[in-house]
Amino acid sequence: MANLTATGTPKQAGYRMPAEWEKHSAIWLQWPQSHPHAKSKHPLHYQMKLEDIWLAMTWEIHRHAKACVLAQNGAHRRHILGTMEYFGFDLNHIEIHISDMADVWHRDSGPIFVVNDKGELAVTDWNFNGWGSYPAYAEAERHIAKTVAAIADVPVFDAPIVTEGGAIEVNGTGSFMATRSSIINDNRNPGIGQDRIEDAVCEYLGISNYIWLSGAPAEICEKELGDSTDYHIDIAARFVGKNKILYSWTDDQNDPRYPFLIKHFEELKAATDEDGEPLTLIPLQLPDGGVYTIGDRHDAILDSVSRFTDASYANFLVTNNLVLVPAFGNVNDVKAQDVLVSCFPNREVVPIPAVALTAEGGTIHCVTQQQLAV
């Protein structure tokens, strides 16, 4: 395994970022372990809290694509393999690789895969800096995009801006969607305006059309919304077709997200796809009444403020013949699943219980990353 740093830009080499519903060869995850900020008396409490979620996700994924798992060390790898063997996983569909890491948010610290018209894969590295607020995470995990590229034996393009995979949503044919607060932000890209960010996204993901939602200020995200990403797009709105978008919604004006959702809806109504066609907008109700954390959070910033979480059904993963959607034991769980069945009628929609995970600031989409099949 050796990294090959590519020259030029992906666009110059004919690469694009595919839509999530295109065929995958693998889904990448980082397995839970000890947490760098754990306050618990037991050093592996974080892993105990989350591991059943990872087993449920990986079981479903490995039935449809290879599950590529990052483990912290040999003992961690042996534990994961032994547990999977005990539960009857088909280990021919599992790869476990050892890599230094701090946490589980592979969508953000890991790579974004791109593909060209020859069917060749490459990785884009977006200079993970710990969401602008967690420098210890950046130090521990900024290598992960290149580590995955080396394992997958594909070249790497180093992007000229900072962002995360959860901040980026595409339809695969030229349209891009993101929140301004998560990318056009001095904690990621000081002094860099929208035009330069769009130029970078154009050259590194093959984008021609930009849909920007406002998001929310960091202090609101952390203190009121249970979110430490500055409002990633994958809790706000998702493409489910070339010009079809699911958007997070609630009719509850007491929900702290309500004013931001109103703004997002107005921005989506004014947007088009890359061909100038209007968007079909489908509401995806948020959990009724919100979802609140049980017990302490390991995230030090979130644990110091509201018990409210950023629980959103929009944080689903689409892969081969399968949609994994977070479930919260909420009256709206089944309604969300029904919406996804209508959008992906030829895929199995499987709920994954995710209350313990959303308490830490994300759910299914945040901890997975797809690798296109070529």
Secondary structure, 3 states (H helix, E strand, C coil): CCCCECCCCCCCCCEECCCCCCCEEEEEEECCCCCCCCCCCCCCHHHHHHHHHHHHHHHHHHCCCEEEEEECCHHHHHHHHHHHHHCCCCHHHEEEEECCCCCCCHHHHCCEEEEECCCCEEEEECCCCCCCCCHHHHHHHCCHHHHHHHHHCCCEEECCCCCCHHHCEECCCCEEEEEHHHHCCCCCCCCCCHHHHHHHHHHHHCCCEEEEECCCCHHHHHHCCCCCCCCCHHHCEEECCCCEEEEEECCCCCCCCHHHHHHHHHHHHCCECCCCCECEEEEEECCCCCCECCCCCCCHHHHCCCCECCCCCCCCEEECCEEEEEECCCCCHHHHHHHHHHHCCCCEEEEEECHHHHCCCCCCHHHCEEEECC
